[in-house]
Amino acid sequence: MSGTDVLQSVQFVTAKGKRFAVVSAEDWEALIEWLETVEDLEIARKALAQLKAAGGDRARAGWLEWKQVAGEL
């Protein structure tokens, strides 16, 4: 289910004069996953732009080699 599908599945209720959005737990989890994907795509786009600006040179773009950071995970 896409993020827009989840947003369209929201139901609204009013209790004690306040309006609330209600979504199923499964839809909520799908929405969070969708948002995380959107964030990941933005990170990847920025990294690619930095790499292009550095003429394809990973070191100049500030990228580290895997063997330098693998132990940190």
PDB file of N, CA, C and O in Angstrom:
ATOM      1  N   MET A   1       0.852  -1.175   0.000  1.00  0.00           N
ATOM      2  CA  MET A   1       0.000   0.000   0.000  1.00  0.00           C
ATOM      3  C   MET A   1       0.896   1.235   0.000  1.00  0.00           C
ATOM      4  O   MET A   1       1.856   1.316   0.765  1.00  0.00           O
ATOM      5  N   SER A   2       0.577   2.178  -0.851  1.00  0.00           N
ATOM      6  CA  SER A   2       1.381   3.396  -0.925  1.00  0.00           C
ATOM      7  C   SER A   2       0.963   4.382   0.156  1.00  0.00           C
ATOM      8  O   SER A   2      -0.082   4.232   0.790  1.00  0.00           O
ATOM      9  N   GLY A   3       1.794   5.382   0.349  1.00  0.00           N
ATOM     10  CA  GLY A   3       1.492   6.409   1.346  1.00  0.00           C
ATOM     11  C   GLY A   3       0.195   7.131   1.046  1.00  0.00           C
ATOM     12  O   GLY A   3      -0.567   7.455   1.956  1.00  0.00           O
ATOM     13  N   THR A   4      -0.059   7.383  -0.236  1.00  0.00           N
ATOM     14  CA  THR A   4      -1.297   8.074  -0.576  1.00  0.00           C
ATOM     15  C   THR A   4      -2.511   7.184  -0.312  1.00  0.00           C
ATOM     16  O   THR A   4      -3.572   7.677   0.072  1.00  0.00           O
ATOM     17  N   ASP A   5      -2.358   5.872  -0.516  1.00  0.00           N
ATOM     18  CA  ASP A   5      -3.459   4.953  -0.187  1.00  0.00           C
ATOM     19  C   ASP A   5      -3.765   5.006   1.307  1.00  0.00           C
ATOM     20  O   ASP A   5      -4.927   5.037   1.714  1.00  0.00           O
ATOM     21  N   VAL A   6      -2.715   5.017   2.113  1.00  0.00           N
ATOM     22  CA  VAL A   6      -2.900   5.065   3.561  1.00  0.00           C
ATOM     23  C   VAL A   6      -3.595   6.362   3.956  1.00  0.00           C
ATOM     24  O   VAL A   6      -4.522   6.359   4.765  1.00  0.00           O
ATOM     25  N   LEU A   7      -3.143   7.456   3.385  1.00  0.00           N
ATOM     26  CA  LEU A   7      -3.761   8.740   3.721  1.00  0.00           C
ATOM     27  C   LEU A   7      -5.229   8.770   3.338  1.00  0.00           C
ATOM     28  O   LEU A   7      -6.037   9.394   4.026  1.00  0.00           O
ATOM     29  N   GLN A   8      -5.579   8.107   2.252  1.00  0.00           N
ATOM     30  CA  GLN A   8      -6.977   8.067   1.833  1.00  0.00           C
ATOM     31  C   GLN A   8      -7.812   7.138   2.697  1.00  0.00           C
ATOM     32  O   GLN A   8      -9.039   7.231   2.696  1.00  0.00           O
ATOM     33  N   SER A   9      -7.163   6.236   3.439  1.00  0.00           N
ATOM     34  CA  SER A   9      -7.895   5.296   4.289  1.00  0.00           C
ATOM     35  C   SER A   9      -8.223   5.882   5.662  1.00  0.00           C
ATOM     36  O   SER A   9      -8.933   5.254   6.448  1.00  0.00           O
ATOM     37  N   VAL A  10      -7.721   7.059   5.951  1.00  0.00           N
ATOM     38  CA  VAL A  10      -7.954   7.688   7.259  1.00  0.00           C
ATOM     39  C   VAL A  10      -9.431   8.006   7.426  1.00  0.00           C
ATOM     40  O   VAL A  10     -10.093   8.499   6.512  1.00  0.00           O
ATOM     41  N   GLN A  11      -9.923   7.711   8.616  1.00  0.00           N
ATOM     42  CA  GLN A  11     -11.294   8.072   8.962  1.00  0.00           C
ATOM     43  C   GLN A  11     -11.228   9.110  10.081  1.00  0.00           C
ATOM     44  O   GLN A  11     -10.300   9.102  10.889  1.00  0.00           O
ATOM     45  N   PHE A  12     -12.202   9.987  10.122  1.00  0.00           N
ATOM     46  CA  PHE A  12     -12.219  11.044  11.121  1.00  0.00           C
ATOM     47  C   PHE A  12     -13.393  10.845  12.075  1.00  0.00           C
ATOM     48  O   PHE A  12     -14.499  10.480  11.675  1.00  0.00           O
ATOM     49  N   VAL A  13     -13.112  11.096  13.337  1.00  0.00           N
ATOM     50  CA  VAL A  13     -14.154  11.023  14.363  1.00  0.00           C
ATOM     51  C   VAL A  13     -14.065  12.289  15.220  1.00  0.00           C
ATOM     52  O   VAL A  13     -13.010  12.912  15.334  1.00  0.00           O
ATOM     53  N   THR A  14     -15.182  12.641  15.807  1.00  0.00           N
ATOM     54  CA  THR A  14     -15.205  13.785  16.710  1.00  0.00           C
ATOM     55  C   THR A  14     -15.619  13.289  18.083  1.00  0.00           C
ATOM     56  O   THR A  14     -16.628  12.600  18.237  1.00  0.00           O
ATOM     57  N   ALA A  15     -14.813  13.657  19.085  1.00  0.00           N
ATOM     58  CA  ALA A  15     -15.107  13.277  20.464  1.00  0.00           C
ATOM     59  C   ALA A  15     -14.798  14.466  21.354  1.00  0.00           C
ATOM     60  O   ALA A  15     -13.720  15.055  21.274  1.00  0.00           O
ATOM     61  N   LYS A  16     -15.743  14.808  22.193  1.00  0.00           N
ATOM     62  CA  LYS A  16     -15.589  15.921  23.124  1.00  0.00           C
ATOM     63  C   LYS A  16     -15.161  17.203  22.406  1.00  0.00           C
ATOM     64  O   LYS A  16     -14.334  17.963  22.910  1.00  0.00           O
ATOM     65  N   GLY A  17     -15.730  17.428  21.236  1.00  0.00           N
ATOM     66  CA  GLY A  17     -15.474  18.652  20.493  1.00  0.00           C
ATOM     67  C   GLY A  17     -14.170  18.685  19.728  1.00  0.00           C
ATOM     68  O   GLY A  17     -13.841  19.701  19.115  1.00  0.00           O
ATOM     69  N   LYS A  18     -13.420  17.596  19.750  1.00  0.00           N
ATOM     70  CA  LYS A  18     -12.147  17.545  19.025  1.00  0.00           C
ATOM     71  C   LYS A  18     -12.251  16.531  17.895  1.00  0.00           C
ATOM     72  O   LYS A  18     -12.899  15.493  18.028  1.00  0.00           O
ATOM     73  N   ARG A  19     -11.601  16.850  16.780  1.00  0.00           N
ATOM     74  CA  ARG A  19     -11.611  15.965  15.617  1.00  0.00           C
ATOM     75  C   ARG A  19     -10.315  15.153  15.619  1.00  0.00           C
ATOM     76  O   ARG A  19      -9.225  15.700  15.788  1.00  0.00           O
ATOM     77  N   PHE A  20     -10.452  13.839  15.430  1.00  0.00           N
ATOM     78  CA  PHE A  20      -9.302  12.937  15.435  1.00  0.00           C
ATOM     79  C   PHE A  20      -9.248  12.149  14.134  1.00  0.00           C
ATOM     80  O   PHE A  20     -10.279  11.822  13.546  1.00  0.00           O
ATOM     81  N   ALA A  21      -8.035  11.850  13.696  1.00  0.00           N
ATOM     82  CA  ALA A  21      -7.828  10.979  12.538  1.00  0.00           C
ATOM     83  C   ALA A  21      -7.577   9.572  13.068  1.00  0.00           C
ATOM     84  O   ALA A  21      -6.801   9.372  14.003  1.00  0.00           O
ATOM     85  N   VAL A  22      -8.248   8.604  12.455  1.00  0.00           N
ATOM     86  CA  VAL A  22      -8.118   7.214  12.884  1.00  0.00           C
ATOM     87  C   VAL A  22      -7.613   6.399  11.696  1.00  0.00           C
ATOM     88  O   VAL A  22      -8.152   6.481  10.592  1.00  0.00           O
ATOM     89  N   VAL A  23      -6.580   5.623  11.941  1.00  0.00           N
ATOM     90  CA  VAL A  23      -6.004   4.769  10.899  1.00  0.00           C
ATOM     91  C   VAL A  23      -5.649   3.426  11.537  1.00  0.00           C
ATOM     92  O   VAL A  23      -5.280   3.377  12.710  1.00  0.00           O
ATOM     93  N   SER A  24      -5.757   2.363  10.791  1.00  0.00           N
ATOM     94  CA  SER A  24      -5.436   1.048  11.344  1.00  0.00           C
ATOM     95  C   SER A  24      -3.934   0.958  11.620  1.00  0.00           C
ATOM     96  O   SER A  24      -3.139   1.689  11.029  1.00  0.00           O
ATOM     97  N   ALA A  25      -3.566   0.068  12.508  1.00  0.00           N
ATOM     98  CA  ALA A  25      -2.149  -0.105  12.842  1.00  0.00           C
ATOM     99  C   ALA A  25      -1.356  -0.528  11.606  1.00  0.00           C
ATOM    100  O   ALA A  25      -0.230  -0.075  11.401  1.00  0.00           O
ATOM    101  N   GLU A  26      -1.948  -1.399  10.783  1.00  0.00           N
ATOM    102  CA  GLU A  26      -1.257  -1.846   9.572  1.00  0.00           C
ATOM    103  C   GLU A  26      -1.033  -0.684   8.609  1.00  0.00           C
ATOM    104  O   GLU A  26       0.037  -0.556   8.013  1.00  0.00           O
ATOM    105  N   ASP A  27      -2.052   0.161   8.464  1.00  0.00           N
ATOM    106  CA  ASP A  27      -1.911   1.322   7.590  1.00  0.00           C
ATOM    107  C   ASP A  27      -0.893   2.314   8.159  1.00  0.00           C
ATOM    108  O   ASP A  27      -0.128   2.921   7.410  1.00  0.00           O
ATOM    109  N   TRP A  28      -0.889   2.475   9.468  1.00  0.00           N
ATOM    110  CA  TRP A  28       0.075   3.368  10.111  1.00  0.00           C
ATOM    111  C   TRP A  28       1.509   2.884   9.829  1.00  0.00           C
ATOM    112  O   TRP A  28       2.378   3.684   9.482  1.00  0.00           O
ATOM    113  N   GLU A  29       1.747   1.592   9.979  1.00  0.00           N
ATOM    114  CA  GLU A  29       3.072   1.033   9.720  1.00  0.00           C
ATOM    115  C   GLU A  29       3.464   1.196   8.256  1.00  0.00           C
ATOM    116  O   GLU A  29       4.623   1.472   7.947  1.00  0.00           O
ATOM    117  N   ALA A  30       2.489   1.024   7.347  1.00  0.00           N
ATOM    118  CA  ALA A  30       2.763   1.228   5.926  1.00  0.00           C
ATOM    119  C   ALA A  30       3.117   2.684   5.652  1.00  0.00           C
ATOM    120  O   ALA A  30       3.992   2.966   4.833  1.00  0.00           O
ATOM    121  N   LEU A  31       2.451   3.602   6.325  1.00  0.00           N
ATOM    122  CA  LEU A  31       2.746   5.023   6.152  1.00  0.00           C
ATOM    123  C   LEU A  31       4.151   5.350   6.644  1.00  0.00           C
ATOM    124  O   LEU A  31       4.884   6.086   5.982  1.00  0.00           O
ATOM    125  N   ILE A  32       4.529   4.814   7.788  1.00  0.00           N
ATOM    126  CA  ILE A  32       5.877   5.048   8.316  1.00  0.00           C
ATOM    127  C   ILE A  32       6.919   4.491   7.352  1.00  0.00           C
ATOM    128  O   ILE A  32       7.928   5.142   7.080  1.00  0.00           O
ATOM    129  N   GLU A  33       6.677   3.291   6.836  1.00  0.00           N
ATOM    130  CA  GLU A  33       7.617   2.688   5.881  1.00  0.00           C
ATOM    131  C   GLU A  33       7.747   3.551   4.627  1.00  0.00           C
ATOM    132  O   GLU A  33       8.847   3.743   4.108  1.00  0.00           O
ATOM    133  N   TRP A  34       6.614   4.071   4.146  1.00  0.00           N
ATOM    134  CA  TRP A  34       6.620   4.932   2.975  1.00  0.00           C
ATOM    135  C   TRP A  34       7.426   6.207   3.239  1.00  0.00           C
ATOM    136  O   TRP A  34       8.213   6.629   2.391  1.00  0.00           O
ATOM    137  N   LEU A  35       7.234   6.815   4.402  1.00  0.00           N
ATOM    138  CA  LEU A  35       7.974   8.034   4.751  1.00  0.00           C
ATOM    139  C   LEU A  35       9.478   7.762   4.854  1.00  0.00           C
ATOM    140  O   LEU A  35      10.293   8.579   4.427  1.00  0.00           O
ATOM    141  N   GLU A  36       9.833   6.621   5.417  1.00  0.00           N
ATOM    142  CA  GLU A  36      11.250   6.260   5.513  1.00  0.00           C
ATOM    143  C   GLU A  36      11.856   6.090   4.125  1.00  0.00           C
ATOM    144  O   GLU A  36      13.004   6.472   3.896  1.00  0.00           O
ATOM    145  N   THR A  37      11.091   5.520   3.201  1.00  0.00           N
ATOM    146  CA  THR A  37      11.563   5.363   1.823  1.00  0.00           C
ATOM    147  C   THR A  37      11.770   6.719   1.169  1.00  0.00           C
ATOM    148  O   THR A  37      12.762   6.931   0.472  1.00  0.00           O
ATOM    149  N   VAL A  38      10.838   7.633   1.390  1.00  0.00           N
ATOM    150  CA  VAL A  38      10.962   8.987   0.843  1.00  0.00           C
ATOM    151  C   VAL A  38      12.233   9.647   1.387  1.00  0.00           C
ATOM    152  O   VAL A  38      12.975  10.277   0.634  1.00  0.00           O
ATOM    153  N   GLU A  39      12.484   9.504   2.683  1.00  0.00           N
ATOM    154  CA  GLU A  39      13.693  10.078   3.290  1.00  0.00           C
ATOM    155  C   GLU A  39      14.949   9.449   2.691  1.00  0.00           C
ATOM    156  O   GLU A  39      15.913  10.151   2.388  1.00  0.00           O
ATOM    157  N   ASP A  40      14.939   8.129   2.523  1.00  0.00           N
ATOM    158  CA  ASP A  40      16.097   7.441   1.944  1.00  0.00           C
ATOM    159  C   ASP A  40      16.372   7.916   0.519  1.00  0.00           C
ATOM    160  O   ASP A  40      17.527   8.096   0.133  1.00  0.00           O
ATOM    161  N   LEU A  41      15.314   8.118  -0.257  1.00  0.00           N
ATOM    162  CA  LEU A  41      15.487   8.592  -1.630  1.00  0.00           C
ATOM    163  C   LEU A  41      16.108   9.985  -1.652  1.00  0.00           C
ATOM    164  O   LEU A  41      16.954  10.273  -2.498  1.00  0.00           O
ATOM    165  N   GLU A  42      15.698  10.841  -0.738  1.00  0.00           N
ATOM    166  CA  GLU A  42      16.270  12.189  -0.674  1.00  0.00           C
ATOM    167  C   GLU A  42      17.750  12.135  -0.318  1.00  0.00           C
ATOM    168  O   GLU A  42      18.552  12.878  -0.882  1.00  0.00           O
ATOM    169  N   ILE A  43      18.115  11.262   0.613  1.00  0.00           N
ATOM    170  CA  ILE A  43      19.526  11.096   0.976  1.00  0.00           C
ATOM    171  C   ILE A  43      20.322  10.633  -0.231  1.00  0.00           C
ATOM    172  O   ILE A  43      21.415  11.138  -0.487  1.00  0.00           O
ATOM    173  N   ALA A  44      19.785   9.679  -0.972  1.00  0.00           N
ATOM    174  CA  ALA A  44      20.473   9.151  -2.156  1.00  0.00           C
ATOM    175  C   ALA A  44      20.615  10.225  -3.229  1.00  0.00           C
ATOM    176  O   ALA A  44      21.659  10.322  -3.873  1.00  0.00           O
ATOM    177  N   ARG A  45      19.568  11.036  -3.429  1.00  0.00           N
ATOM    178  CA  ARG A  45      19.643  12.118  -4.428  1.00  0.00           C
ATOM    179  C   ARG A  45      20.730  13.126  -4.067  1.00  0.00           C
ATOM    180  O   ARG A  45      21.483  13.570  -4.933  1.00  0.00           O
ATOM    181  N   LYS A  46      20.808  13.486  -2.789  1.00  0.00           N
ATOM    182  CA  LYS A  46      21.836  14.442  -2.359  1.00  0.00           C
ATOM    183  C   LYS A  46      23.231  13.859  -2.537  1.00  0.00           C
ATOM    184  O   LYS A  46      24.147  14.553  -2.979  1.00  0.00           O
ATOM    185  N   ALA A  47      23.391  12.589  -2.195  1.00  0.00           N
ATOM    186  CA  ALA A  47      24.699  11.945  -2.344  1.00  0.00           C
ATOM    187  C   ALA A  47      25.104  11.895  -3.811  1.00  0.00           C
ATOM    188  O   ALA A  47      26.264  12.142  -4.139  1.00  0.00           O
ATOM    189  N   LEU A  48      24.164  11.579  -4.694  1.00  0.00           N
ATOM    190  CA  LEU A  48      24.465  11.536  -6.123  1.00  0.00           C
ATOM    191  C   LEU A  48      24.832  12.926  -6.644  1.00  0.00           C
ATOM    192  O   LEU A  48      25.741  13.062  -7.462  1.00  0.00           O
ATOM    193  N   ALA A  49      24.132  13.948  -6.176  1.00  0.00           N
ATOM    194  CA  ALA A  49      24.444  15.318  -6.594  1.00  0.00           C
ATOM    195  C   ALA A  49      25.851  15.706  -6.143  1.00  0.00           C
ATOM    196  O   ALA A  49      26.587  16.349  -6.891  1.00  0.00           O
ATOM    197  N   GLN A  50      26.228  15.312  -4.915  1.00  0.00           N
ATOM    198  CA  GLN A  50      27.582  15.595  -4.425  1.00  0.00           C
ATOM    199  C   GLN A  50      28.628  14.864  -5.264  1.00  0.00           C
ATOM    200  O   GLN A  50      29.683  15.419  -5.572  1.00  0.00           O
ATOM    201  N   LEU A  51      28.337  13.637  -5.625  1.00  0.00           N
ATOM    202  CA  LEU A  51      29.268  12.859  -6.442  1.00  0.00           C
ATOM    203  C   LEU A  51      29.427  13.484  -7.821  1.00  0.00           C
ATOM    204  O   LEU A  51      30.542  13.583  -8.333  1.00  0.00           O
ATOM    205  N   LYS A  52      28.322  13.903  -8.422  1.00  0.00           N
ATOM    206  CA  LYS A  52      28.400  14.560  -9.728  1.00  0.00           C
ATOM    207  C   LYS A  52      29.189  15.853  -9.641  1.00  0.00           C
ATOM    208  O   LYS A  52      29.991  16.155 -10.525  1.00  0.00           O
ATOM    209  N   ALA A  53      28.964  16.625  -8.572  1.00  0.00           N
ATOM    210  CA  ALA A  53      29.684  17.890  -8.386  1.00  0.00           C
ATOM    211  C   ALA A  53      31.178  17.658  -8.207  1.00  0.00           C
ATOM    212  O   ALA A  53      31.988  18.527  -8.530  1.00  0.00           O
ATOM    213  N   ALA A  54      31.538  16.499  -7.698  1.00  0.00           N
ATOM    214  CA  ALA A  54      32.952  16.154  -7.497  1.00  0.00           C
ATOM    215  C   ALA A  54      33.527  15.447  -8.714  1.00  0.00           C
ATOM    216  O   ALA A  54      34.611  14.867  -8.644  1.00  0.00           O
ATOM    217  N   GLY A  55      32.809  15.493  -9.827  1.00  0.00           N
ATOM    218  CA  GLY A  55      33.310  14.892 -11.053  1.00  0.00           C
ATOM    219  C   GLY A  55      33.403  13.373 -10.985  1.00  0.00           C
ATOM    220  O   GLY A  55      34.201  12.765 -11.698  1.00  0.00           O
ATOM    221  N   GLY A  56      32.600  12.767 -10.141  1.00  0.00           N
ATOM    222  CA  GLY A  56      32.604  11.309 -10.020  1.00  0.00           C
ATOM    223  C   GLY A  56      33.659  10.775  -9.070  1.00  0.00           C
ATOM    224  O   GLY A  56      33.771   9.563  -8.882  1.00  0.00           O
ATOM    225  N   ASP A  57      34.433  11.670  -8.468  1.00  0.00           N
ATOM    226  CA  ASP A  57      35.488  11.255  -7.532  1.00  0.00           C
ATOM    227  C   ASP A  57      34.877  11.099  -6.141  1.00  0.00           C
ATOM    228  O   ASP A  57      34.497  12.077  -5.497  1.00  0.00           O
ATOM    229  N   ARG A  58      34.791   9.857  -5.699  1.00  0.00           N
ATOM    230  CA  ARG A  58      34.144   9.572  -4.414  1.00  0.00           C
ATOM    231  C   ARG A  58      34.869  10.228  -3.243  1.00  0.00           C
ATOM    232  O   ARG A  58      34.224  10.719  -2.316  1.00  0.00           O
ATOM    233  N   ALA A  59      36.169  10.242  -3.271  1.00  0.00           N
ATOM    234  CA  ALA A  59      36.941  10.848  -2.177  1.00  0.00           C
ATOM    235  C   ALA A  59      36.672  12.349  -2.118  1.00  0.00           C
ATOM    236  O   ALA A  59      36.462  12.901  -1.038  1.00  0.00           O
ATOM    237  N   ARG A  60      36.679  13.012  -3.279  1.00  0.00           N
ATOM    238  CA  ARG A  60      36.407  14.453  -3.309  1.00  0.00           C
ATOM    239  C   ARG A  60      34.980  14.763  -2.877  1.00  0.00           C
ATOM    240  O   ARG A  60      34.711  15.840  -2.345  1.00  0.00           O
ATOM    241  N   ALA A  61      34.071  13.828  -3.104  1.00  0.00           N
ATOM    242  CA  ALA A  61      32.677  14.025  -2.693  1.00  0.00           C
ATOM    243  C   ALA A  61      32.502  13.791  -1.197  1.00  0.00           C
ATOM    244  O   ALA A  61      31.427  14.036  -0.649  1.00  0.00           O
ATOM    245  N   GLY A  62      33.563  13.313  -0.533  1.00  0.00           N
ATOM    246  CA  GLY A  62      33.497  13.087   0.901  1.00  0.00           C
ATOM    247  C   GLY A  62      33.047  11.690   1.285  1.00  0.00           C
ATOM    248  O   GLY A  62      32.776  11.415   2.454  1.00  0.00           O
ATOM    249  N   TRP A  63      32.969  10.807   0.295  1.00  0.00           N
ATOM    250  CA  TRP A  63      32.565   9.433   0.570  1.00  0.00           C
ATOM    251  C   TRP A  63      33.731   8.669   1.186  1.00  0.00           C
ATOM    252  O   TRP A  63      34.880   8.862   0.791  1.00  0.00           O
ATOM    253  N   LEU A  64      33.441   7.822   2.133  1.00  0.00           N
ATOM    254  CA  LEU A  64      34.453   6.994   2.764  1.00  0.00           C
ATOM    255  C   LEU A  64      34.457   5.610   2.116  1.00  0.00           C
ATOM    256  O   LEU A  64      33.446   5.153   1.583  1.00  0.00           O
ATOM    257  N   GLU A  65      35.617   4.955   2.174  1.00  0.00           N
ATOM    258  CA  GLU A  65      35.688   3.596   1.652  1.00  0.00           C
ATOM    259  C   GLU A  65      35.047   2.643   2.646  1.00  0.00           C
ATOM    260  O   GLU A  65      35.126   2.842   3.859  1.00  0.00           O
ATOM    261  N   TRP A  66      34.409   1.601   2.113  1.00  0.00           N
ATOM    262  CA  TRP A  66      33.694   0.645   2.954  1.00  0.00           C
ATOM    263  C   TRP A  66      34.607   0.062   4.027  1.00  0.00           C
ATOM    264  O   TRP A  66      34.196  -0.073   5.179  1.00  0.00           O
ATOM    265  N   LYS A  67      35.827  -0.282   3.667  1.00  0.00           N
ATOM    266  CA  LYS A  67      36.720  -0.910   4.644  1.00  0.00           C
ATOM    267  C   LYS A  67      37.058   0.033   5.810  1.00  0.00           C
ATOM    268  O   LYS A  67      37.465  -0.424   6.878  1.00  0.00           O
ATOM    269  N   GLN A  68      36.891   1.343   5.605  1.00  0.00           N
ATOM    270  CA  GLN A  68      37.133   2.310   6.673  1.00  0.00           C
ATOM    271  C   GLN A  68      35.993   2.347   7.690  1.00  0.00           C
ATOM    272  O   GLN A  68      36.225   2.641   8.862  1.00  0.00           O
ATOM    273  N   VAL A  69      34.783   2.058   7.262  1.00  0.00           N
ATOM    274  CA  VAL A  69      33.623   2.205   8.139  1.00  0.00           C
ATOM    275  C   VAL A  69      32.917   0.912   8.476  1.00  0.00           C
ATOM    276  O   VAL A  69      32.018   0.915   9.316  1.00  0.00           O
ATOM    277  N   ALA A  70      33.285  -0.185   7.860  1.00  0.00           N
ATOM    278  CA  ALA A  70      32.581  -1.458   8.048  1.00  0.00           C
ATOM    279  C   ALA A  70      32.554  -1.878   9.511  1.00  0.00           C
ATOM    280  O   ALA A  70      31.550  -2.429   9.964  1.00  0.00           O
ATOM    281  N   GLY A  71      33.607  -1.638  10.254  1.00  0.00           N
ATOM    282  CA  GLY A  71      33.671  -2.027  11.659  1.00  0.00           C
ATOM    283  C   GLY A  71      32.801  -1.193  12.570  1.00  0.00           C
ATOM    284  O   GLY A  71      32.559  -1.584  13.712  1.00  0.00           O
ATOM    285  N   GLU A  72      32.322  -0.052  12.097  1.00  0.00           N
ATOM    286  CA  GLU A  72      31.515   0.842  12.923  1.00  0.00           C
ATOM    287  C   GLU A  72      30.048   0.418  13.013  1.00  0.00           C
ATOM    288  O   GLU A  72      29.296   0.906  13.856  1.00  0.00           O
ATOM    289  N   LEU A  73      29.664  -0.489  12.137  1.00  0.00           N
ATOM    290  CA  LEU A  73      28.249  -0.898  12.107  1.00  0.00           C
ATOM    291  C   LEU A  73      27.938  -1.935  13.138  1.00  0.00           C
ATOM    292  O   LEU A  73      26.794  -2.380  13.240  1.00  0.00           O
TER     293      LEU A  73
END
